[in-house]
Amino acid sequence: MPSARIFSTILVVLLALVPFSVQAQIANGNTYTIGGIDVDVTAADAVQARNQAIREARQKAVRLLVERMVPAEDRAKVPPVSESWLDNMVRGVEFASERTAGNRYIGKLGVVFAAEPVKQWLSEAGISIAETVARAALVIPLWKDKDGLQQLDDRNAWRDAWTGLDTLGTAVPVAMVRGDQLDQDAMTVEQAYVGDVTALARLDERYRAPVVIVAIAEGDKDGPIKVGGMRYDMQTGARSQLLSLTVPDASQLADAAKKIHAKLDEEWRGLATVRRDQQAGLDVYVPIRALSDWVQVRQRLGGIPAIKSVAVRTLEADRAELHLDFYGNEEQLQKVLSQAGLQLEKDADKWRLQAR
């Protein structure tokens, strides 16, 4: 059994190797990219059609950006954006595909926005924004009926329900697991069903999604069918249950998938939305029983945009003393920490922070 001094030294070395700084976490997040914008423009000639398509793509992109960044209740306050200010916000245009036919231009474009001008445009209107535009998720749809779990490549109504979702303009765009032999070699359906995080991580090496959603439907297609599942954050280790519903039969599964996704979208916006007009600080302590306790807290704090900075005051074998600077108030902080898999509660006259 290592001594407390050795264990504390290990913690300090790990801390030095992985800087505990939110700025480090978002340092490469100085742009927002809105992709997959379809354009189809006809003009006097192909060159003019292309130029008009770019202008239209920029306007569509800024609308999608607002939908992803701004809570629904604040969108009416979003001011119109002039072409000159749009020029200031747009860093570039990406061309995923394009073709011309005479005086017609057809393409799929992406627009890259510089983060700071976007934040300035919205914050000047007193609007809270989601600092992180989107949090992509990989969906693993599982169906369990009287014969047991169906295979990953089974084409059933539950998979179709998720495949049919239009999530482009949301804060949680989703991609579907392929379910081919490579996926099946990485993970079995039984491992997905029980939440084997090692197997999920092995599968996600192929997709590199920050979030994995195991969406489960249980019952016969003629109903009733119970749906739900789990959400796994592959970067922080946090997990949470999906919205649970019961539908009468398979014809209602598309609506159920839509409701589950809407709840995920709402939860991510709640975590990522930051109102910068209020700031506060809080001293907390983290109880440490094992090294993993500290690692989980450190990782999850680094993924919360509302946390402005974290200062480590003391670090011992059994606890860490931290100072958090954050946007919002203590009640809001508790909410976003909870959504990130962290529990903040009052312990006598001190605040205790730990992974749930």
Secondary structure as the mmCIF struct_conf table of DSSP 4:
data_model
#
loop_
_struct_conf.conf_type_id
_struct_conf.id
_struct_conf.beg_label_comp_id
_struct_conf.beg_label_asym_id
_struct_conf.beg_label_seq_id
_struct_conf.end_label_comp_id
_struct_conf.end_label_asym_id
_struct_conf.end_label_seq_id
HELX_RH_AL_P HELX_RH_AL_P1 ALA A 4 LEU A 17
BEND BEND1 VAL A 18 VAL A 18
HELX_RH_AL_P HELX_RH_AL_P2 VAL A 22 ILE A 26
TURN_TY1_P TURN_TY1_P1 ALA A 27 ASN A 28
STRN STRN1 THR A 31 THR A 42
BEND BEND2 ALA A 44 ASP A 45
HELX_RH_AL_P HELX_RH_AL_P3 ALA A 46 MET A 69
BEND BEND3 VAL A 70 VAL A 70
HELX_RH_3T_P HELX_RH_3T_P1 ALA A 72 LYS A 77
HELX_LH_PP_P HELX_LH_PP_P1 VAL A 78 PRO A 80
HELX_RH_AL_P HELX_RH_AL_P4 GLU A 83 MET A 89
STRN STRN2 VAL A 90 ALA A 101
TURN_TY1_P TURN_TY1_P2 GLY A 102 ASN A 103
STRN STRN3 ARG A 104 ALA A 114
HELX_RH_AL_P HELX_RH_AL_P5 ALA A 115 SER A 123
TURN_TY1_P TURN_TY1_P3 GLU A 124 GLY A 126
STRN STRN4 ILE A 129 ALA A 130
BEND BEND4 GLU A 131 THR A 132
STRN STRN5 ALA A 137 ASP A 145
TURN_TY1_P TURN_TY1_P4 LYS A 146 ASP A 147
STRN STRN6 GLY A 148 LEU A 149
HELX_LH_PP_P HELX_LH_PP_P2 GLN A 150 GLN A 151
TURN_TY1_P TURN_TY1_P5 LEU A 152 ASP A 153
HELX_RH_AL_P HELX_RH_AL_P6 ALA A 157 THR A 163
TURN_TY1_P TURN_TY1_P6 GLY A 164 GLY A 164
TURN_TY1_P TURN_TY1_P7 LEU A 168 GLY A 169
BEND BEND5 THR A 170 VAL A 172
STRN STRN7 VAL A 174 MET A 176
BEND BEND6 ASP A 180 ASP A 180
HELX_RH_AL_P HELX_RH_AL_P7 GLN A 181 ALA A 186
HELX_RH_AL_P HELX_RH_AL_P8 VAL A 189 VAL A 194
TURN_TY1_P TURN_TY1_P8 GLY A 195 GLY A 195
HELX_RH_AL_P HELX_RH_AL_P9 VAL A 197 TYR A 207
BEND BEND7 PRO A 210 PRO A 210
STRN STRN8 VAL A 211 GLU A 218
BEND BEND8 GLY A 219 GLY A 219
TURN_TY1_P TURN_TY1_P9 LYS A 221 ASP A 222
BEND BEND9 GLY A 223 GLY A 223
STRN STRN9 ILE A 225 ASP A 233
TURN_TY1_P TURN_TY1_P10 MET A 234 THR A 236
STRN STRN10 ARG A 239 GLN A 241
HELX_LH_PP_P HELX_LH_PP_P3 LEU A 242 SER A 244
STRN STRN11 LEU A 245 VAL A 247
BEND BEND10 PRO A 248 ASP A 249
HELX_RH_3T_P HELX_RH_3T_P2 ALA A 250 GLN A 252
HELX_RH_AL_P HELX_RH_AL_P10 LEU A 253 ALA A 272
STRN STRN12 THR A 273 VAL A 274
TURN_TY1_P TURN_TY1_P11 ARG A 276 ASP A 277
STRN STRN13 GLN A 279 PRO A 287
BEND BEND11 ARG A 289 ALA A 290
HELX_RH_AL_P HELX_RH_AL_P11 LEU A 291 LEU A 301
TURN_TY1_P TURN_TY1_P12 GLY A 302 GLY A 303
TURN_TY1_P TURN_TY1_P13 PRO A 305 ALA A 306
STRN STRN14 ILE A 307 LEU A 315
BEND BEND12 ALA A 317 ASP A 318
STRN STRN15 ARG A 319 TYR A 327
BEND BEND13 GLY A 328 GLY A 328
HELX_RH_AL_P HELX_RH_AL_P12 GLU A 330 GLN A 339
TURN_TY1_P TURN_TY1_P14 ALA A 340 GLY A 341
STRN STRN16 LEU A 342 ASP A 347
TURN_TY1_P TURN_TY1_P15 ALA A 348 ASP A 349
STRN STRN17 LYS A 350 ALA A 355
#
